[in-house]
């Protein structure tokens, strides 16, 4: 027999399951062939810059790679370059939800055709350059995603992790 209490408990569980599917921290998987990890190519560029400034080299960070792919996918899906896309989205919540070591920072860009072009755009921006030169960062992840629905423009994300 379905009592009011058991109905409410079952309803709450269903709502929780639906809400979990709407999480802003879940990883979005890009369509086949539209996204790629660009960490290796970008790591060489960032580490050369850091070496020139007497800073330690960064290494590949799997969590940062996932977070970069997630952010690039979000931007490509939305067709806009923004750090906070989606209801309730915020940087710290995303990084914690994806197990990115803190402190962390994120550089984003749109329209560049190569890791070197994305790096150059970030290098020419004082805030993005500051992120790449952060002495408390140890890891890096970089991704690019294009989406036919948003004009196939490449959306780039770089995540630096502690």
TORTI-649646 format. One record per residue: residue number from 1; residue in three letters; x, y negated, z of N, C-alpha, C in turn. Coordinates in Angstrom, 3 decimals. Atoms other than C-alpha are relative to their C-alpha. Example, Ala and Ser with C-alpha at 12.3 -4.5 7.8 and 13.67 -1.06 7.14 Angstrom:
BEGIN
1|Ala|0.890|1.190|0.000|12.300|4.500|7.800|0.900|-1.200|0.000 $
2|Ser|-0.820|1.190|-0.060|13.670|1.060|7.140|-0.770|-1.090|0.730 $
//
This chain:
BEGIN
1|Unk|0.843|1.174|0.000|0.000|0.000|0.000|0.893|-1.245|0.000 $
2|Unk|-0.783|1.225|0.125|1.380|-3.406|-0.990|-0.554|-1.031|0.982 $
3|Unk|0.407|1.019|-0.965|1.208|-5.731|1.974|0.519|-1.354|-0.464 $
4|Unk|-0.450|1.353|0.330|1.660|-9.489|1.781|1.503|-0.131|0.252 $
5|Unk|-1.420|0.082|-0.346|5.050|-9.122|3.488|0.862|0.730|-1.032 $
6|Unk|-0.805|-0.737|0.967|6.337|-6.434|1.088|-0.035|-0.688|-1.362 $
7|Unk|0.078|0.762|1.244|5.095|-8.511|-1.855|0.965|-1.180|0.036 $
8|Unk|-0.892|1.153|-0.119|6.998|-11.560|-0.593|1.462|0.426|-0.047 $
9|Unk|-1.368|-0.503|0.015|10.169|-9.514|0.002|0.388|0.394|-1.431 $
10|Unk|-0.272|-0.409|1.378|9.946|-7.993|-3.500|0.120|-1.216|-0.909 $
11|Unk|-0.049|1.218|0.808|9.263|-11.422|-5.024|1.297|-0.756|0.235 $
12|Unk|-1.245|0.691|-0.324|12.223|-12.962|-3.214|1.186|0.698|-0.652 $
13|Unk|-1.092|-0.750|0.625|14.490|-10.178|-4.479|0.018|-0.239|-1.510 $
14|Unk|0.073|0.260|1.441|13.265|-10.728|-8.053|0.496|-1.392|-0.338 $
15|Unk|-0.439|1.378|0.221|13.812|-14.476|-7.815|1.505|-0.104|0.178 $
16|Unk|-1.450|0.027|-0.228|17.309|-13.938|-6.398|0.737|0.615|-1.185 $
17|Unk|-0.643|-0.635|1.148|18.154|-11.592|-9.272|-0.040|-0.914|-1.215 $
18|Unk|0.094|0.948|1.112|16.892|-14.126|-11.820|0.937|-1.178|0.201 $
19|Unk|-0.877|1.133|-0.280|18.780|-16.957|-10.135|1.452|0.383|-0.190 $
20|Unk|-1.384|-0.440|0.184|21.971|-14.902|-10.153|0.374|-0.022|-1.474 $
21|Unk|-0.257|0.043|1.434|21.647|-14.666|-13.922|0.168|-1.403|-0.528 $
22|Unk|-0.109|1.389|0.430|21.520|-18.472|-14.135|1.183|-0.702|0.642 $
23|Unk|-1.137|0.582|-0.706|24.697|-19.030|-12.147|0.871|-0.822|-0.923 $
24|Unk|-0.892|0.834|0.800|26.932|-21.814|-13.381|1.434|0.465|0.109 $
25|Unk|-1.377|-0.461|-0.131|30.021|-19.877|-12.343|0.258|1.279|-0.789 $
26|Unk|-0.208|-1.210|0.780|29.468|-16.819|-14.547|0.802|-0.289|-1.259 $
27|Unk|-0.801|0.160|1.201|31.799|-16.286|-17.478|-0.890|0.159|-1.215 $
28|Unk|0.718|-0.098|1.252|30.263|-16.961|-20.865|0.914|0.673|-1.014 $
29|Unk|-0.797|-0.672|1.003|31.457|-14.643|-23.599|-0.308|-0.623|-1.350 $
30|Unk|0.262|0.604|1.298|31.911|-16.410|-26.923|-0.367|1.055|-1.030 $
31|Unk|0.334|-0.909|1.081|30.542|-14.862|-30.095|1.283|0.540|-0.616 $
32|Unk|-1.184|-0.642|0.583|32.909|-12.511|-31.885|0.720|-0.949|-0.955 $
33|Unk|-0.823|0.796|0.891|35.755|-14.367|-33.539|-0.024|-1.492|0.241 $
34|Unk|0.100|1.443|-0.186|34.902|-17.785|-32.133|0.897|-0.529|1.110 $
35|Unk|-0.827|0.462|-1.110|37.101|-17.935|-29.046|1.322|0.734|0.029 $
36|Unk|-1.278|-0.689|-0.132|40.729|-17.205|-28.423|0.812|-0.579|1.146 $
37|Unk|-0.909|0.400|-1.059|43.204|-17.296|-25.596|1.212|-0.660|-0.642 $
38|Unk|-1.131|0.752|0.543|45.903|-19.872|-26.307|1.056|-0.258|1.068 $
39|Unk|-0.893|0.234|-1.129|47.839|-19.543|-23.059|1.467|0.126|-0.388 $
40|Unk|-1.419|-0.206|0.324|51.100|-18.160|-24.482|0.581|-1.160|-0.789 $
41|Unk|-0.497|1.113|0.820|51.492|-20.842|-27.149|0.051|-1.297|0.809 $
42|Unk|0.059|1.234|-0.795|50.501|-23.598|-24.714|1.009|0.020|1.135 $
43|Unk|-0.934|-0.132|-1.114|52.671|-22.265|-21.904|1.404|-0.448|-0.409 $
44|Unk|-1.322|0.406|0.475|55.816|-22.764|-23.984|0.098|-1.529|-0.073 $
45|Unk|0.004|1.460|0.114|54.875|-26.394|-24.658|0.013|-0.667|1.371 $
46|Unk|0.087|0.587|-1.349|53.944|-27.168|-21.043|1.302|0.236|0.764 $
47|Unk|-1.230|-0.295|-0.745|57.026|-25.446|-19.631|1.203|-0.777|-0.529 $
48|Unk|-1.066|0.852|0.537|59.346|-27.353|-21.989|-0.109|-1.397|0.597 $
49|Unk|0.238|1.316|-0.603|57.796|-30.598|-20.762|0.390|-0.004|1.472 $
50|Unk|-0.295|-0.074|-1.430|58.070|-29.520|-17.128|1.508|0.123|0.241 $
51|Unk|-1.449|-0.156|-0.144|61.720|-28.466|-17.575|0.707|-1.332|-0.226 $
52|Unk|-0.586|1.323|0.272|62.535|-31.882|-19.043|-0.131|-0.935|1.195 $
53|Unk|0.253|0.838|-1.172|61.152|-33.405|-15.853|0.513|0.635|1.289 $
54|Unk|-0.571|-0.662|-1.166|62.960|-31.001|-13.512|-1.007|0.762|0.843 $
55|Unk|1.054|-0.722|-0.726|59.782|-29.120|-12.555|0.070|1.491|-0.299 $
56|Unk|0.001|-1.451|0.182|59.349|-25.387|-12.118|-0.957|0.403|-1.124 $
57|Unk|0.820|-0.527|1.091|57.885|-23.332|-14.939|-1.297|0.581|0.547 $
58|Unk|1.276|-0.633|-0.323|54.283|-22.163|-14.885|0.002|1.406|-0.585 $
59|Unk|0.145|-1.340|0.554|53.228|-18.582|-15.553|-1.461|0.230|-0.383 $
60|Unk|1.354|-0.358|0.402|50.170|-16.949|-17.098|-0.795|0.381|1.246 $
61|Unk|0.897|-0.298|-1.122|47.299|-16.834|-14.598|-1.304|0.535|-0.589 $
62|Unk|1.192|-0.652|0.567|44.520|-14.370|-15.492|-1.294|-0.714|0.396 $
63|Unk|1.211|0.703|-0.438|41.915|-16.221|-13.406|-0.128|-1.344|-0.726 $
64|Unk|0.024|1.279|0.729|42.879|-19.538|-15.029|-0.362|0.223|-1.464 $
65|Unk|0.363|-0.332|1.386|42.611|-17.870|-18.456|-1.511|0.190|-0.120 $
66|Unk|1.452|-0.218|0.022|39.059|-16.707|-17.658|-0.749|-1.315|0.176 $
67|Unk|0.661|1.286|-0.244|38.133|-20.154|-16.334|0.106|-0.905|-1.222 $
68|Unk|-0.172|0.806|1.215|39.549|-21.848|-19.450|-0.942|0.491|-1.100 $
69|Unk|0.901|-0.544|1.021|37.610|-19.502|-21.741|-1.450|-0.332|0.331 $
70|Unk|1.351|0.331|-0.433|34.464|-20.076|-19.711|-0.319|-1.462|-0.318 $
71|Unk|0.249|1.419|0.236|34.810|-23.875|-19.938|-0.055|-0.317|-1.490 $
72|Unk|0.020|0.243|1.445|35.654|-23.888|-23.655|-1.299|0.547|-0.603 $
73|Unk|1.262|-0.589|0.473|32.640|-21.606|-24.249|-1.186|-0.879|0.353 $
74|Unk|1.090|0.883|-0.423|30.352|-23.899|-22.256|-0.072|-1.232|-0.900 $
75|Unk|-0.021|1.207|0.826|31.453|-26.934|-24.238|-0.439|0.304|-1.428 $
76|Unk|0.366|-0.361|1.370|31.166|-25.183|-27.616|-1.493|0.296|-0.100 $
77|Unk|1.434|-0.317|0.006|27.700|-23.882|-26.714|-0.854|-1.254|0.092 $
78|Unk|0.749|1.247|-0.190|26.554|-27.344|-25.621|0.284|-1.011|-1.111 $
79|Unk|-0.374|0.943|1.040|28.317|-29.120|-28.483|0.472|-1.329|0.555 $
80|Unk|-0.517|1.236|-0.592|29.882|-31.657|-26.130|1.174|0.296|0.911 $
81|Unk|-1.183|-0.133|-0.837|33.127|-32.215|-24.291|-0.274|-0.659|1.349 $
82|Unk|0.253|0.465|-1.364|32.399|-32.512|-20.576|0.536|1.036|0.976 $
83|Unk|-0.465|-0.922|-1.031|33.842|-31.030|-17.417|-1.168|0.718|0.666 $
84|Unk|1.131|-0.582|-0.727|30.466|-30.430|-15.775|-1.193|0.158|-0.928 $
85|Unk|1.098|-0.315|0.912|28.000|-28.751|-18.120|-0.919|0.996|0.698 $
86|Unk|0.982|-0.906|-0.579|24.827|-27.154|-16.836|-0.476|-0.477|1.358 $
87|Unk|0.627|0.371|-1.257|22.540|-27.575|-13.888|0.832|0.483|1.177 $
88|Unk|-0.741|-0.358|-1.203|24.491|-27.636|-10.639|1.472|0.286|-0.228 $
89|Unk|-1.406|-0.297|0.296|27.864|-27.280|-12.370|0.911|-1.021|0.674 $
90|Unk|-1.051|0.905|-0.464|30.885|-28.719|-10.653|1.321|0.755|-0.008 $
91|Unk|-1.311|-0.586|0.207|34.589|-28.127|-11.042|0.422|0.928|1.140 $
92|Unk|-0.458|-0.792|-1.133|35.420|-26.884|-7.545|-0.806|1.296|0.140 $
93|Unk|0.852|-1.186|-0.086|32.469|-24.493|-7.508|0.380|1.014|-1.089 $
94|Unk|-0.410|-0.904|1.077|33.507|-23.069|-10.886|1.326|0.671|0.311 $
95|Unk|-1.321|-0.571|-0.271|37.129|-22.598|-9.832|-0.067|1.040|1.121 $
96|Unk|0.143|-0.968|-1.091|36.215|-20.914|-6.550|-0.737|1.244|-0.460 $
97|Unk|0.800|-1.123|0.490|33.631|-18.736|-8.298|0.763|0.912|-0.944 $
98|Unk|-0.792|-0.799|0.936|36.245|-17.533|-10.770|1.340|0.405|0.599 $
99|Unk|-1.203|-0.404|-0.738|38.937|-16.923|-8.112|1.278|-0.676|-0.488 $
100|Unk|-1.172|0.767|0.405|41.272|-19.603|-9.471|0.663|-0.539|1.262 $
101|Unk|-0.740|0.468|-1.170|43.985|-20.396|-6.921|0.002|-1.534|0.031 $
102|Unk|0.030|1.452|-0.177|43.657|-23.922|-5.548|1.329|-0.482|0.548 $
103|Unk|0.737|1.008|0.756|44.635|-26.643|-6.022|-0.028|0.370|-1.477 $
104|Unk|0.153|-0.256|1.426|43.487|-26.578|-9.632|-0.403|-1.289|-0.702 $
105|Unk|0.471|1.122|0.815|42.893|-29.039|-12.439|-0.342|0.532|-1.382 $
106|Unk|0.486|-0.423|1.309|41.373|-28.910|-15.894|0.183|-1.131|-0.999 $
107|Unk|-0.085|0.918|1.130|42.224|-30.630|-19.162|-0.913|0.539|-1.085 $
108|Unk|0.870|-0.418|1.098|39.671|-30.552|-21.981|0.247|-0.894|-1.205 $
109|Unk|-0.172|0.753|1.234|39.783|-31.676|-25.594|-0.925|0.595|-1.062 $
110|Unk|0.815|-0.504|1.109|37.844|-31.316|-28.843|0.577|-0.515|-1.317 $
111|Unk|-0.367|0.393|1.347|38.771|-31.339|-32.503|1.408|0.353|-0.441 $
112|Unk|-1.371|-0.329|0.373|42.408|-30.251|-32.420|0.048|1.388|-0.647 $
113|Unk|-0.066|-1.246|0.755|43.392|-27.468|-34.821|1.064|0.978|0.471 $
114|Unk|-1.066|-0.897|-0.454|46.330|-25.979|-32.905|0.323|-0.295|1.466 $
115|Unk|-0.427|0.269|-1.376|47.747|-25.604|-29.399|0.913|-1.228|0.079 $
116|Unk|-0.901|1.157|-0.003|50.412|-28.188|-30.320|-0.785|-1.310|-0.079 $
117|Unk|0.823|1.212|0.102|47.737|-30.738|-31.299|-0.756|-0.257|1.299 $
118|Unk|0.698|0.169|-1.283|45.760|-30.119|-28.091|0.987|-0.485|1.054 $
119|Unk|-1.040|0.424|-0.943|48.968|-30.411|-26.041|0.345|-1.468|-0.216 $
120|Unk|-0.344|1.387|0.306|49.826|-33.679|-27.821|-1.081|-0.962|0.499 $
121|Unk|1.100|0.850|-0.486|46.387|-35.125|-27.015|0.074|-0.140|1.522 $
122|Unk|-0.105|0.048|-1.461|46.832|-34.218|-23.344|1.255|-0.756|0.442 $
123|Unk|-1.257|0.695|-0.313|50.427|-35.488|-23.328|-0.186|-1.518|-0.086 $
124|Unk|0.210|1.435|0.224|49.252|-38.909|-24.589|-1.023|-0.622|0.948 $
125|Unk|0.984|0.486|-0.972|46.622|-39.210|-21.861|0.633|0.030|1.393 $
126|Unk|-0.682|0.028|-1.303|48.073|-40.367|-18.513|-0.545|0.994|1.027 $
127|Unk|0.577|-0.915|-1.000|45.645|-38.338|-16.366|0.271|1.461|-0.365 $
128|Unk|-0.253|-1.378|0.417|46.042|-35.170|-18.434|1.484|0.345|0.124 $
129|Unk|-1.440|-0.199|-0.172|49.817|-35.582|-18.459|0.322|0.228|1.477 $
130|Unk|-0.193|-0.166|-1.446|49.728|-35.979|-14.673|-0.382|1.415|0.432 $
131|Unk|0.407|-1.376|-0.328|47.841|-32.667|-14.449|1.069|0.999|-0.428 $
132|Unk|-0.993|-0.957|0.500|50.417|-30.843|-16.603|1.307|-0.077|0.777 $
133|Unk|-1.234|0.180|-0.760|53.230|-32.240|-14.433|-0.189|0.208|1.502 $
134|Unk|0.273|-0.200|-1.420|51.593|-31.389|-11.099|0.955|0.993|0.641 $
135|Unk|-1.004|-0.869|-0.627|54.240|-29.965|-8.793|-0.601|1.136|0.819 $
136|Unk|0.623|-1.058|-0.802|51.741|-27.848|-6.857|-0.613|1.105|-0.864 $
137|Unk|0.569|-1.025|0.874|50.660|-25.836|-9.916|1.017|1.082|-0.300 $
138|Unk|-0.842|-1.156|0.276|52.033|-22.361|-10.582|-0.484|0.793|-1.213 $
139|Unk|0.587|-0.811|1.061|49.657|-20.878|-13.182|-0.703|-0.826|-1.050 $
140|Unk|0.621|0.689|1.132|48.055|-21.749|-16.508|-0.873|0.960|-0.784 $
141|Unk|0.861|-0.698|0.945|45.242|-20.628|-18.756|-0.515|-1.003|-1.004 $
142|Unk|0.470|0.898|1.055|44.261|-22.185|-22.098|-0.835|0.808|-0.987 $
143|Unk|0.870|-0.672|0.963|41.435|-21.280|-24.474|-0.595|-1.015|-0.956 $
144|Unk|0.707|0.819|0.985|39.747|-22.620|-27.580|-1.189|0.812|-0.503 $
145|Unk|1.216|-0.643|0.496|36.205|-21.840|-28.732|-0.661|-0.927|-1.010 $
146|Unk|0.788|0.718|1.002|34.345|-22.904|-31.870|-1.355|0.683|-0.110 $
147|Unk|1.354|-0.526|0.084|30.619|-22.481|-32.337|-0.643|-0.554|-1.273 $
148|Unk|0.642|0.488|1.227|28.881|-22.649|-35.746|-1.170|-0.945|0.284 $
149|Unk|1.148|0.844|-0.333|25.847|-24.206|-34.040|0.408|-1.425|0.373 $
150|Unk|-0.463|1.350|-0.341|27.980|-27.172|-32.951|1.056|-0.481|-1.007 $
151|Unk|-0.855|0.497|1.060|29.738|-27.723|-36.272|1.381|0.629|-0.085 $
152|Unk|-1.294|-0.695|0.003|32.625|-25.261|-35.690|1.163|-0.854|0.492 $
153|Unk|-1.069|0.805|-0.577|34.570|-27.961|-33.863|0.689|0.812|1.086 $
154|Unk|-0.697|-0.737|-1.060|37.287|-26.429|-31.659|-0.055|-0.759|1.329 $
155|Unk|0.058|0.550|-1.362|36.706|-27.055|-27.937|1.087|0.684|0.813 $
156|Unk|-1.156|-0.486|-0.735|39.821|-26.688|-25.794|-0.168|-0.207|1.500 $
157|Unk|-0.054|0.148|-1.456|40.200|-26.089|-22.060|1.317|0.563|0.510 $
158|Unk|-1.225|-0.414|-0.693|43.360|-25.864|-19.983|-0.290|-0.034|1.493 $
159|Unk|0.159|-0.043|-1.451|43.203|-24.760|-16.353|1.364|0.255|0.619 $
160|Unk|-1.242|-0.147|-0.761|46.197|-25.255|-14.082|-0.388|0.429|1.405 $
161|Unk|0.365|-0.563|-1.306|46.183|-23.294|-10.823|1.170|-0.026|0.962 $
162|Unk|-1.000|0.030|-1.058|48.006|-23.347|-7.507|0.586|1.339|0.299 $
//
